[in-house]
Amino acid sequence: MTRVNTDTLDTLIREHDWSLVLGTEDPNTAAENLVGALKSLIDEATTRIR
């Protein structure tokens, strides 16, 4: 099993420009976009499992 340095991972996550990923700098819209993306991922995974 590969060990991950959580401090490094935390720093990478914090420093990442999430506005590029989530399409906005507005925190509320970003949260809505993230939730929508996660729902789509879960739906896709559920469909593939069935």
mmCIF file of the N, C-alpha and C atoms, coordinates in Angstrom:
data_MODEL
# 
_entry.id   MODEL 
# 
loop_
_atom_site.group_PDB 
_atom_site.id 
_atom_site.type_symbol 
_atom_site.label_atom_id 
_atom_site.label_alt_id 
_atom_site.label_comp_id 
_atom_site.label_asym_id 
_atom_site.label_entity_id 
_atom_site.label_seq_id 
_atom_site.pdbx_PDB_ins_code 
_atom_site.Cartn_x 
_atom_site.Cartn_y 
_atom_site.Cartn_z 
_atom_site.occupancy 
_atom_site.B_iso_or_equiv 
_atom_site.pdbx_formal_charge 
_atom_site.auth_seq_id 
_atom_site.auth_comp_id 
_atom_site.auth_asym_id 
_atom_site.auth_atom_id 
_atom_site.pdbx_PDB_model_num 
ATOM 1   N N  . MET A 1 1  ? 0.845   -1.180 0.000   1.00 0.00 ? 1  MET A N  1 
ATOM 2   C CA . MET A 1 1  ? 0.000   0.000  0.000   1.00 0.00 ? 1  MET A CA 1 
ATOM 3   C C  . MET A 1 1  ? 0.890   1.243  0.000   1.00 0.00 ? 1  MET A C  1 
ATOM 4   N N  . THR A 1 2  ? 0.538   2.214  -0.805  1.00 0.00 ? 2  THR A N  1 
ATOM 5   C CA . THR A 1 2  ? 1.294   3.454  -0.885  1.00 0.00 ? 2  THR A CA 1 
ATOM 6   C C  . THR A 1 2  ? 0.866   4.388  0.224   1.00 0.00 ? 2  THR A C  1 
ATOM 7   N N  . ARG A 1 3  ? 1.852   4.944  0.898   1.00 0.00 ? 3  ARG A N  1 
ATOM 8   C CA . ARG A 1 3  ? 1.541   5.910  1.954   1.00 0.00 ? 3  ARG A CA 1 
ATOM 9   C C  . ARG A 1 3  ? 1.549   7.305  1.354   1.00 0.00 ? 3  ARG A C  1 
ATOM 10  N N  . VAL A 1 4  ? 0.622   8.118  1.779   1.00 0.00 ? 4  VAL A N  1 
ATOM 11  C CA . VAL A 1 4  ? 0.512   9.483  1.276   1.00 0.00 ? 4  VAL A CA 1 
ATOM 12  C C  . VAL A 1 4  ? 0.847   10.440 2.403   1.00 0.00 ? 4  VAL A C  1 
ATOM 13  N N  . ASN A 1 5  ? 1.699   11.394 2.123   1.00 0.00 ? 5  ASN A N  1 
ATOM 14  C CA . ASN A 1 5  ? 2.010   12.431 3.093   1.00 0.00 ? 5  ASN A CA 1 
ATOM 15  C C  . ASN A 1 5  ? 0.812   13.364 3.143   1.00 0.00 ? 5  ASN A C  1 
ATOM 16  N N  . THR A 1 6  ? 0.035   13.268 4.219   1.00 0.00 ? 6  THR A N  1 
ATOM 17  C CA . THR A 1 6  ? -1.209  14.035 4.278   1.00 0.00 ? 6  THR A CA 1 
ATOM 18  C C  . THR A 1 6  ? -0.963  15.537 4.345   1.00 0.00 ? 6  THR A C  1 
ATOM 19  N N  . ASP A 1 7  ? 0.168   15.951 4.908   1.00 0.00 ? 7  ASP A N  1 
ATOM 20  C CA . ASP A 1 7  ? 0.475   17.388 4.944   1.00 0.00 ? 7  ASP A CA 1 
ATOM 21  C C  . ASP A 1 7  ? 0.660   17.918 3.530   1.00 0.00 ? 7  ASP A C  1 
ATOM 22  N N  . THR A 1 8  ? 1.365   17.171 2.701   1.00 0.00 ? 8  THR A N  1 
ATOM 23  C CA . THR A 1 8  ? 1.580   17.575 1.317   1.00 0.00 ? 8  THR A CA 1 
ATOM 24  C C  . THR A 1 8  ? 0.269   17.575 0.555   1.00 0.00 ? 8  THR A C  1 
ATOM 25  N N  . LEU A 1 9  ? -0.533  16.543 0.758   1.00 0.00 ? 9  LEU A N  1 
ATOM 26  C CA . LEU A 1 9  ? -1.823  16.442 0.088   1.00 0.00 ? 9  LEU A CA 1 
ATOM 27  C C  . LEU A 1 9  ? -2.723  17.606 0.492   1.00 0.00 ? 9  LEU A C  1 
ATOM 28  N N  . ASP A 1 10 ? -2.744  17.914 1.780   1.00 0.00 ? 10 ASP A N  1 
ATOM 29  C CA . ASP A 1 10 ? -3.545  19.027 2.279   1.00 0.00 ? 10 ASP A CA 1 
ATOM 30  C C  . ASP A 1 10 ? -3.106  20.337 1.633   1.00 0.00 ? 10 ASP A C  1 
ATOM 31  N N  . THR A 1 11 ? -1.807  20.536 1.531   1.00 0.00 ? 11 THR A N  1 
ATOM 32  C CA . THR A 1 11 ? -1.279  21.759 0.914   1.00 0.00 ? 11 THR A CA 1 
ATOM 33  C C  . THR A 1 11 ? -1.667  21.834 -0.553  1.00 0.00 ? 11 THR A C  1 
ATOM 34  N N  . LEU A 1 12 ? -1.554  20.731 -1.263  1.00 0.00 ? 12 LEU A N  1 
ATOM 35  C CA . LEU A 1 12 ? -1.918  20.714 -2.681  1.00 0.00 ? 12 LEU A CA 1 
ATOM 36  C C  . LEU A 1 12 ? -3.391  21.054 -2.866  1.00 0.00 ? 12 LEU A C  1 
ATOM 37  N N  . ILE A 1 13 ? -4.231  20.491 -2.011  1.00 0.00 ? 13 ILE A N  1 
ATOM 38  C CA . ILE A 1 13 ? -5.667  20.756 -2.115  1.00 0.00 ? 13 ILE A CA 1 
ATOM 39  C C  . ILE A 1 13 ? -5.959  22.225 -1.825  1.00 0.00 ? 13 ILE A C  1 
ATOM 40  N N  . ARG A 1 14 ? -5.325  22.759 -0.796  1.00 0.00 ? 14 ARG A N  1 
ATOM 41  C CA . ARG A 1 14 ? -5.572  24.152 -0.416  1.00 0.00 ? 14 ARG A CA 1 
ATOM 42  C C  . ARG A 1 14 ? -5.055  25.138 -1.461  1.00 0.00 ? 14 ARG A C  1 
ATOM 43  N N  . GLU A 1 15 ? -3.946  24.805 -2.117  1.00 0.00 ? 15 GLU A N  1 
ATOM 44  C CA . GLU A 1 15 ? -3.337  25.736 -3.064  1.00 0.00 ? 15 GLU A CA 1 
ATOM 45  C C  . GLU A 1 15 ? -3.874  25.591 -4.480  1.00 0.00 ? 15 GLU A C  1 
ATOM 46  N N  . HIS A 1 16 ? -4.648  24.559 -4.728  1.00 0.00 ? 16 HIS A N  1 
ATOM 47  C CA . HIS A 1 16 ? -5.171  24.326 -6.072  1.00 0.00 ? 16 HIS A CA 1 
ATOM 48  C C  . HIS A 1 16 ? -6.178  25.409 -6.442  1.00 0.00 ? 16 HIS A C  1 
ATOM 49  N N  . ASP A 1 17 ? -6.159  25.831 -7.669  1.00 0.00 ? 17 ASP A N  1 
ATOM 50  C CA . ASP A 1 17 ? -7.124  26.831 -8.130  1.00 0.00 ? 17 ASP A CA 1 
ATOM 51  C C  . ASP A 1 17 ? -8.428  26.129 -8.477  1.00 0.00 ? 17 ASP A C  1 
ATOM 52  N N  . TRP A 1 18 ? -9.282  25.973 -7.483  1.00 0.00 ? 18 TRP A N  1 
ATOM 53  C CA . TRP A 1 18 ? -10.526 25.233 -7.655  1.00 0.00 ? 18 TRP A CA 1 
ATOM 54  C C  . TRP A 1 18 ? -11.506 25.959 -8.549  1.00 0.00 ? 18 TRP A C  1 
ATOM 55  N N  . SER A 1 19 ? -11.304 27.267 -8.771  1.00 0.00 ? 19 SER A N  1 
ATOM 56  C CA . SER A 1 19 ? -12.211 27.989 -9.654  1.00 0.00 ? 19 SER A CA 1 
ATOM 57  C C  . SER A 1 19 ? -12.146 27.416 -11.074 1.00 0.00 ? 19 SER A C  1 
ATOM 58  N N  . LEU A 1 20 ? -10.990 26.876 -11.460 1.00 0.00 ? 20 LEU A N  1 
ATOM 59  C CA . LEU A 1 20 ? -10.873 26.263 -12.782 1.00 0.00 ? 20 LEU A CA 1 
ATOM 60  C C  . LEU A 1 20 ? -11.660 24.956 -12.847 1.00 0.00 ? 20 LEU A C  1 
ATOM 61  N N  . VAL A 1 21 ? -11.643 24.218 -11.763 1.00 0.00 ? 21 VAL A N  1 
ATOM 62  C CA . VAL A 1 21 ? -12.334 22.931 -11.723 1.00 0.00 ? 21 VAL A CA 1 
ATOM 63  C C  . VAL A 1 21 ? -13.836 23.122 -11.575 1.00 0.00 ? 21 VAL A C  1 
ATOM 64  N N  . LEU A 1 22 ? -14.216 24.054 -10.710 1.00 0.00 ? 22 LEU A N  1 
ATOM 65  C CA . LEU A 1 22 ? -15.627 24.223 -10.382 1.00 0.00 ? 22 LEU A CA 1 
ATOM 66  C C  . LEU A 1 22 ? -16.309 25.303 -11.208 1.00 0.00 ? 22 LEU A C  1 
ATOM 67  N N  . GLY A 1 23 ? -15.553 26.009 -12.024 1.00 0.00 ? 23 GLY A N  1 
ATOM 68  C CA . GLY A 1 23 ? -16.133 26.962 -12.954 1.00 0.00 ? 23 GLY A CA 1 
ATOM 69  C C  . GLY A 1 23 ? -16.555 28.289 -12.358 1.00 0.00 ? 23 GLY A C  1 
ATOM 70  N N  . THR A 1 24 ? -16.146 28.571 -11.128 1.00 0.00 ? 24 THR A N  1 
ATOM 71  C CA . THR A 1 24 ? -16.551 29.828 -10.501 1.00 0.00 ? 24 THR A CA 1 
ATOM 72  C C  . THR A 1 24 ? -15.678 30.109 -9.286  1.00 0.00 ? 24 THR A C  1 
ATOM 73  N N  . GLU A 1 25 ? -15.613 31.358 -8.904  1.00 0.00 ? 25 GLU A N  1 
ATOM 74  C CA . GLU A 1 25 ? -14.925 31.718 -7.665  1.00 0.00 ? 25 GLU A CA 1 
ATOM 75  C C  . GLU A 1 25 ? -15.923 31.918 -6.530  1.00 0.00 ? 25 GLU A C  1 
ATOM 76  N N  . ASP A 1 26 ? -17.218 31.948 -6.869  1.00 0.00 ? 26 ASP A N  1 
ATOM 77  C CA . ASP A 1 26 ? -18.256 32.112 -5.851  1.00 0.00 ? 26 ASP A CA 1 
ATOM 78  C C  . ASP A 1 26 ? -18.393 30.816 -5.057  1.00 0.00 ? 26 ASP A C  1 
ATOM 79  N N  . PRO A 1 27 ? -18.196 30.853 -3.728  1.00 0.00 ? 27 PRO A N  1 
ATOM 80  C CA . PRO A 1 27 ? -18.226 29.627 -2.931  1.00 0.00 ? 27 PRO A CA 1 
ATOM 81  C C  . PRO A 1 27 ? -19.556 28.876 -2.997  1.00 0.00 ? 27 PRO A C  1 
ATOM 82  N N  . ASN A 1 28 ? -20.689 29.591 -3.056  1.00 0.00 ? 28 ASN A N  1 
ATOM 83  C CA . ASN A 1 28 ? -21.983 28.914 -3.107  1.00 0.00 ? 28 ASN A CA 1 
ATOM 84  C C  . ASN A 1 28 ? -22.177 28.176 -4.423  1.00 0.00 ? 28 ASN A C  1 
ATOM 85  N N  . THR A 1 29 ? -21.838 28.838 -5.515  1.00 0.00 ? 29 THR A N  1 
ATOM 86  C CA . THR A 1 29 ? -21.956 28.195 -6.822  1.00 0.00 ? 29 THR A CA 1 
ATOM 87  C C  . THR A 1 29 ? -20.973 27.037 -6.934  1.00 0.00 ? 29 THR A C  1 
ATOM 88  N N  . ALA A 1 30 ? -19.777 27.232 -6.399  1.00 0.00 ? 30 ALA A N  1 
ATOM 89  C CA . ALA A 1 30 ? -18.770 26.167 -6.423  1.00 0.00 ? 30 ALA A CA 1 
ATOM 90  C C  . ALA A 1 30 ? -19.279 24.940 -5.672  1.00 0.00 ? 30 ALA A C  1 
ATOM 91  N N  . ALA A 1 31 ? -19.908 25.163 -4.524  1.00 0.00 ? 31 ALA A N  1 
ATOM 92  C CA . ALA A 1 31 ? -20.447 24.048 -3.743  1.00 0.00 ? 31 ALA A CA 1 
ATOM 93  C C  . ALA A 1 31 ? -21.546 23.328 -4.521  1.00 0.00 ? 31 ALA A C  1 
ATOM 94  N N  . GLU A 1 32 ? -22.412 24.096 -5.167  1.00 0.00 ? 32 GLU A N  1 
ATOM 95  C CA . GLU A 1 32 ? -23.483 23.489 -5.970  1.00 0.00 ? 32 GLU A CA 1 
ATOM 96  C C  . GLU A 1 32 ? -22.898 22.685 -7.130  1.00 0.00 ? 32 GLU A C  1 
ATOM 97  N N  . ASN A 1 33 ? -21.880 23.229 -7.785  1.00 0.00 ? 33 ASN A N  1 
ATOM 98  C CA . ASN A 1 33 ? -21.230 22.522 -8.897  1.00 0.00 ? 33 ASN A CA 1 
ATOM 99  C C  . ASN A 1 33 ? -20.577 21.228 -8.410  1.00 0.00 ? 33 ASN A C  1 
ATOM 100 N N  . LEU A 1 34 ? -19.937 21.297 -7.251  1.00 0.00 ? 34 LEU A N  1 
ATOM 101 C CA . LEU A 1 34 ? -19.267 20.124 -6.695  1.00 0.00 ? 34 LEU A CA 1 
ATOM 102 C C  . LEU A 1 34 ? -20.277 19.039 -6.332  1.00 0.00 ? 34 LEU A C  1 
ATOM 103 N N  . VAL A 1 35 ? -21.362 19.427 -5.692  1.00 0.00 ? 35 VAL A N  1 
ATOM 104 C CA . VAL A 1 35 ? -22.410 18.466 -5.324  1.00 0.00 ? 35 VAL A CA 1 
ATOM 105 C C  . VAL A 1 35 ? -23.003 17.836 -6.583  1.00 0.00 ? 35 VAL A C  1 
ATOM 106 N N  . GLY A 1 36 ? -23.247 18.650 -7.596  1.00 0.00 ? 36 GLY A N  1 
ATOM 107 C CA . GLY A 1 36 ? -23.779 18.121 -8.852  1.00 0.00 ? 36 GLY A CA 1 
ATOM 108 C C  . GLY A 1 36 ? -22.828 17.124 -9.498  1.00 0.00 ? 36 GLY A C  1 
ATOM 109 N N  . ALA A 1 37 ? -21.541 17.453 -9.483  1.00 0.00 ? 37 ALA A N  1 
ATOM 110 C CA . ALA A 1 37 ? -20.542 16.555 -10.066 1.00 0.00 ? 37 ALA A CA 1 
ATOM 111 C C  . ALA A 1 37 ? -20.465 15.243 -9.283  1.00 0.00 ? 37 ALA A C  1 
ATOM 112 N N  . LEU A 1 38 ? -20.519 15.329 -7.962  1.00 0.00 ? 38 LEU A N  1 
ATOM 113 C CA . LEU A 1 38 ? -20.477 14.111 -7.144  1.00 0.00 ? 38 LEU A CA 1 
ATOM 114 C C  . LEU A 1 38 ? -21.715 13.246 -7.369  1.00 0.00 ? 38 LEU A C  1 
ATOM 115 N N  . LYS A 1 39 ? -22.878 13.875 -7.489  1.00 0.00 ? 39 LYS A N  1 
ATOM 116 C CA . LYS A 1 39 ? -24.109 13.116 -7.760  1.00 0.00 ? 39 LYS A CA 1 
ATOM 117 C C  . LYS A 1 39 ? -23.999 12.390 -9.097  1.00 0.00 ? 39 LYS A C  1 
ATOM 118 N N  . SER A 1 40 ? -23.471 13.077 -10.103 1.00 0.00 ? 40 SER A N  1 
ATOM 119 C CA . SER A 1 40 ? -23.302 12.456 -11.421 1.00 0.00 ? 40 SER A CA 1 
ATOM 120 C C  . SER A 1 40 ? -22.352 11.270 -11.347 1.00 0.00 ? 40 SER A C  1 
ATOM 121 N N  . LEU A 1 41 ? -21.268 11.434 -10.599 1.00 0.00 ? 41 LEU A N  1 
ATOM 122 C CA . LEU A 1 41 ? -20.295 10.355 -10.432 1.00 0.00 ? 41 LEU A CA 1 
ATOM 123 C C  . LEU A 1 41 ? -20.933 9.146  -9.752  1.00 0.00 ? 41 LEU A C  1 
ATOM 124 N N  . ILE A 1 42 ? -21.706 9.393  -8.709  1.00 0.00 ? 42 ILE A N  1 
ATOM 125 C CA . ILE A 1 42 ? -22.369 8.315  -7.982  1.00 0.00 ? 42 ILE A CA 1 
ATOM 126 C C  . ILE A 1 42 ? -23.388 7.618  -8.878  1.00 0.00 ? 42 ILE A C  1 
ATOM 127 N N  . ASP A 1 43 ? -24.152 8.404  -9.625  1.00 0.00 ? 43 ASP A N  1 
ATOM 128 C CA . ASP A 1 43 ? -25.138 7.824  -10.550 1.00 0.00 ? 43 ASP A CA 1 
ATOM 129 C C  . ASP A 1 43 ? -24.458 6.944  -11.593 1.00 0.00 ? 43 ASP A C  1 
ATOM 130 N N  . GLU A 1 44 ? -23.361 7.435  -12.154 1.00 0.00 ? 44 GLU A N  1 
ATOM 131 C CA . GLU A 1 44 ? -22.624 6.675  -13.166 1.00 0.00 ? 44 GLU A CA 1 
ATOM 132 C C  . GLU A 1 44 ? -22.072 5.380  -12.581 1.00 0.00 ? 44 GLU A C  1 
ATOM 133 N N  . ALA A 1 45 ? -21.513 5.467  -11.386 1.00 0.00 ? 45 ALA A N  1 
ATOM 134 C CA . ALA A 1 45 ? -20.959 4.272  -10.742 1.00 0.00 ? 45 ALA A CA 1 
ATOM 135 C C  . ALA A 1 45 ? -22.060 3.263  -10.437 1.00 0.00 ? 45 ALA A C  1 
ATOM 136 N N  . THR A 1 46 ? -23.202 3.751  -9.970  1.00 0.00 ? 46 THR A N  1 
ATOM 137 C CA . THR A 1 46 ? -24.333 2.877  -9.655  1.00 0.00 ? 46 THR A CA 1 
ATOM 138 C C  . THR A 1 46 ? -24.830 2.172  -10.909 1.00 0.00 ? 46 THR A C  1 
ATOM 139 N N  . THR A 1 47 ? -24.902 2.911  -12.012 1.00 0.00 ? 47 THR A N  1 
ATOM 140 C CA . THR A 1 47 ? -25.348 2.334  -13.278 1.00 0.00 ? 47 THR A CA 1 
ATOM 141 C C  . THR A 1 47 ? -24.385 1.243  -13.747 1.00 0.00 ? 47 THR A C  1 
ATOM 142 N N  . ARG A 1 48 ? -23.108 1.497  -13.611 1.00 0.00 ? 48 ARG A N  1 
ATOM 143 C CA . ARG A 1 48 ? -22.116 0.512  -14.058 1.00 0.00 ? 48 ARG A CA 1 
ATOM 144 C C  . ARG A 1 48 ? -22.103 -0.728 -13.189 1.00 0.00 ? 48 ARG A C  1 
ATOM 145 N N  . ILE A 1 49 ? -22.413 -0.571 -11.908 1.00 0.00 ? 49 ILE A N  1 
ATOM 146 C CA . ILE A 1 49 ? -22.414 -1.712 -10.990 1.00 0.00 ? 49 ILE A CA 1 
ATOM 147 C C  . ILE A 1 49 ? -23.588 -2.635 -11.283 1.00 0.00 ? 49 ILE A C  1 
ATOM 148 N N  . ARG A 1 50 ? -24.730 -2.068 -11.677 1.00 0.00 ? 50 ARG A N  1 
ATOM 149 C CA . ARG A 1 50 ? -25.944 -2.864 -11.923 1.00 0.00 ? 50 ARG A CA 1 
ATOM 150 C C  . ARG A 1 50 ? -25.802 -3.710 -13.107 1.00 0.00 ? 50 ARG A C  1 
# 
